[in-house]
Amino acid sequence: FDTILSIITQLTGRLLREQDFC
C-alpha cells in the first residue's frame, strides 16, 4: 500500500504545482 500512497502523493503534488502555475 505504501507504493500506492507514494504514487498518489506524487500525482497530487504535480496537480497542485500545475494549479499554482496557472
Residue pairs with C-beta under 8 A, 6 or more apart in sequence:
none
